[in-house]
Amino acid sequence: MTTTFNGMHVSVEIGQGVYVFFPESGTGKSYLAWIFNILCAGGDRVASYTYADFVRGFPVETVLDNAKYDIVVLDRYDMYYGAGIESIVRFGKEGTVLVDCKQKPPFPCKVCSTVYYDDVLKVIKV
């Protein structure tokens, strides 16, 4: 998936599956989730889920729907650790789940990273 949002070139250059980001701060993960939230509202097949959604009582499964979305970002998963494990794994079989988690995730996953500079934000497989 490649798109431009507000002058920012956004590219997710990985295939289907469940991926966890390196647990580094300031690399654009939450910014990516914010962009996906806006793109989702505009009808794009991407979504994001954050700790704020969890606190509001929305189950993580609401965004893990392959019929609606191709790529989902789960931001700050360590704050709702263990939620939706089966749905995450299931979604990853047909779509892409990008997980921001500061500890070892409770599901099988691959590793990805962000490349964030100037007007480019890329997600790449490591």
C-alpha positions as a Markdown table, in Angstrom:
| # | Residue | x | y | z |
|---|---|---|---|---|
| 1 | Met | 0.0 | 0.0 | 0.0 |
| 2 | Thr | 1.3 | 3.4 | -0.9 |
| 3 | Thr | -0.5 | 6.7 | -0.5 |
| 4 | Thr | 0.2 | 10.4 | 0.2 |
| 5 | Phe | -1.4 | 12.0 | 3.2 |
| 6 | Asn | -1.0 | 15.8 | 3.9 |
| 7 | Gly | 2.3 | 15.8 | 1.9 |
| 8 | Met | 3.6 | 12.7 | 3.6 |
| 9 | His | 4.4 | 9.7 | 1.4 |
| 10 | Val | 3.2 | 6.6 | 3.3 |
| 11 | Ser | 4.3 | 3.1 | 2.2 |
| 12 | Val | 3.8 | -0.3 | 3.7 |
| 13 | Glu | 6.2 | -2.6 | 1.8 |
| 14 | Ile | 5.5 | -5.9 | 3.5 |
| 15 | Gly | 3.1 | -8.8 | 2.7 |
| 16 | Gln | 0.4 | -10.4 | 4.7 |
| 17 | Gly | 1.0 | -11.6 | 8.2 |
| 18 | Val | 1.4 | -10.3 | 11.8 |
| 19 | Tyr | 4.4 | -8.0 | 12.3 |
| 20 | Val | 5.7 | -6.4 | 15.5 |
| 21 | Phe | 7.7 | -3.2 | 15.4 |
| 22 | Phe | 11.1 | -2.8 | 17.1 |
| 23 | Pro | 10.3 | -1.3 | 20.6 |
| 24 | Glu | 11.9 | 2.0 | 19.9 |
| 25 | Ser | 10.3 | 5.4 | 20.6 |
| 26 | Gly | 10.0 | 8.2 | 18.2 |
| 27 | Thr | 10.1 | 6.2 | 15.0 |
| 28 | Gly | 6.6 | 7.1 | 13.6 |
| 29 | Lys | 4.5 | 4.2 | 14.8 |
| 30 | Ser | 1.8 | 6.3 | 16.6 |
| 31 | Tyr | 1.9 | 8.8 | 13.7 |
| 32 | Leu | 1.2 | 5.9 | 11.3 |
| 33 | Ala | -1.7 | 4.8 | 13.5 |
| 34 | Trp | -3.0 | 8.4 | 13.4 |
| 35 | Ile | -2.7 | 8.6 | 9.6 |
| 36 | Phe | -4.5 | 5.2 | 9.2 |
| 37 | Asn | -7.3 | 6.4 | 11.5 |
| 38 | Ile | -7.9 | 9.4 | 9.2 |
| 39 | Leu | -7.5 | 7.3 | 6.0 |
| 40 | Cys | -10.0 | 4.8 | 7.4 |
| 41 | Ala | -12.6 | 7.6 | 7.9 |
| 42 | Gly | -12.0 | 8.5 | 4.3 |
| 43 | Gly | -12.9 | 5.0 | 3.1 |
| 44 | Asp | -9.4 | 3.5 | 2.7 |
| 45 | Arg | -9.0 | -0.2 | 3.6 |
| 46 | Val | -6.7 | 0.6 | 6.6 |
| 47 | Ala | -7.5 | 1.0 | 10.2 |
| 48 | Ser | -5.8 | 1.6 | 13.6 |
| 49 | Tyr | -6.6 | 0.8 | 17.1 |
| 50 | Thr | -5.1 | 2.5 | 20.1 |
| 51 | Tyr | -5.2 | 2.3 | 23.9 |
| 52 | Ala | -7.8 | 5.1 | 23.9 |
| 53 | Asp | -10.2 | 2.8 | 21.9 |
| 54 | Phe | -9.6 | 0.0 | 24.5 |
| 55 | Val | -10.4 | 2.4 | 27.4 |
| 56 | Arg | -13.6 | 3.5 | 25.6 |
| 57 | Gly | -14.7 | -0.1 | 25.6 |
| 58 | Phe | -14.3 | -0.9 | 21.9 |
| 59 | Pro | -13.0 | -4.4 | 21.5 |
| 60 | Val | -9.9 | -4.8 | 19.3 |
| 61 | Glu | -11.8 | -7.2 | 17.1 |
| 62 | Thr | -13.8 | -4.3 | 15.7 |
| 63 | Val | -10.8 | -3.4 | 13.4 |
| 64 | Leu | -9.7 | -7.0 | 12.7 |
| 65 | Asp | -12.2 | -7.5 | 9.9 |
| 66 | Asn | -10.7 | -8.7 | 6.6 |
| 67 | Ala | -13.9 | -7.8 | 4.8 |
| 68 | Lys | -13.3 | -4.1 | 5.6 |
| 69 | Tyr | -9.6 | -3.7 | 6.0 |
| 70 | Asp | -6.3 | -4.9 | 4.5 |
| 71 | Ile | -3.9 | -3.4 | 6.9 |
| 72 | Val | -4.4 | -2.7 | 10.6 |
| 73 | Val | -2.1 | -0.9 | 13.1 |
| 74 | Leu | -2.4 | -1.9 | 16.8 |
| 75 | Asp | -0.7 | 1.0 | 18.6 |
| 76 | Arg | 0.6 | 0.5 | 22.2 |
| 77 | Tyr | -0.6 | -3.1 | 22.3 |
| 78 | Asp | 1.4 | -3.6 | 25.5 |
| 79 | Met | -1.3 | -1.4 | 27.2 |
| 80 | Tyr | -4.0 | -3.9 | 26.3 |
| 81 | Tyr | -1.7 | -7.0 | 26.1 |
| 82 | Gly | -3.5 | -10.3 | 25.4 |
| 83 | Ala | -6.6 | -8.7 | 23.8 |
| 84 | Gly | -7.8 | -10.3 | 20.6 |
| 85 | Ile | -5.0 | -12.8 | 20.1 |
| 86 | Glu | -7.1 | -15.2 | 18.0 |
| 87 | Ser | -8.5 | -12.4 | 15.9 |
| 88 | Ile | -5.0 | -10.9 | 15.3 |
| 89 | Val | -3.7 | -14.3 | 14.1 |
| 90 | Arg | -6.8 | -14.9 | 11.9 |
| 91 | Phe | -6.6 | -11.4 | 10.3 |
| 92 | Gly | -2.9 | -11.9 | 9.6 |
| 93 | Lys | -3.7 | -14.9 | 7.3 |
| 94 | Glu | -5.4 | -12.6 | 4.8 |
| 95 | Gly | -4.2 | -9.1 | 5.7 |
| 96 | Thr | -1.4 | -7.3 | 7.5 |
| 97 | Val | -1.3 | -6.5 | 11.2 |
| 98 | Leu | 1.3 | -4.0 | 12.4 |
| 99 | Val | 1.7 | -4.2 | 16.2 |
| 100 | Asp | 3.5 | -1.7 | 18.4 |
| 101 | Cys | 4.3 | -3.7 | 21.6 |
| 102 | Lys | 7.2 | -3.0 | 24.0 |
| 103 | Gln | 7.3 | -6.7 | 25.2 |
| 104 | Lys | 7.3 | -10.1 | 23.5 |
| 105 | Pro | 3.9 | -10.4 | 21.8 |
| 106 | Pro | 1.7 | -13.4 | 22.9 |
| 107 | Phe | 1.2 | -14.5 | 19.2 |
| 108 | Pro | 3.6 | -15.6 | 16.5 |
| 109 | Cys | 4.9 | -12.7 | 14.4 |
| 110 | Lys | 7.6 | -11.3 | 12.2 |
| 111 | Val | 9.6 | -8.2 | 12.8 |
| 112 | Cys | 9.2 | -4.9 | 10.9 |
| 113 | Ser | 10.5 | -1.3 | 11.3 |
| 114 | Thr | 9.6 | 2.2 | 10.2 |
| 115 | Val | 11.8 | 4.4 | 8.1 |
| 116 | Tyr | 10.7 | 8.0 | 8.8 |
| 117 | Tyr | 12.4 | 11.0 | 7.3 |
| 118 | Asp | 11.4 | 14.3 | 5.8 |
| 119 | Asp | 8.2 | 13.5 | 3.9 |
| 120 | Val | 8.4 | 9.7 | 3.8 |
| 121 | Leu | 7.1 | 7.1 | 6.2 |
| 122 | Lys | 7.8 | 3.5 | 5.2 |
| 123 | Val | 7.1 | 0.2 | 6.9 |
| 124 | Ile | 9.6 | -2.5 | 6.0 |
| 125 | Lys | 10.2 | -6.1 | 6.9 |
| 126 | Val | 13.4 | -6.7 | 8.9 |
